[in-house]
């Protein structure tokens, strides 16, 4: 009654490394598309991503309730990138703004946790 999976079938999930490599390739293509001014660029991904980014900039749905799946995916990938980005000025769309928000949130969390801490409270650690 139980069926066996064929040994040559591929799993339907990606390893963490494959996922990260895919995201890096996507980010590279996205940066290219954002910088590319060639209207007849030969890269298919450039043309597609230019259209996607045009949509993201003009999307009305995302401004209402953040329900646009296209915008959500782009922002999620840019957020994933921004969490580890160390560039002073990054070419990845939304990266600088996302990093500012992450830093502000981290600062607020730090202040909330340690804001009332006096030097006397930590002298015994020094």
Secondary structure, DSSP 8 states (H G I E B T S, - for coil): ------TT---SS--HHHHHHHHHHHHHHHHHHHH---TT-S-HHHHHHHHHHHHHHH-SHHHHHS--HHHHHHHHHHHHHHTT---SS--STTHHHHHHHHHHHHHHHHHHHHTT--HHHHGGG-
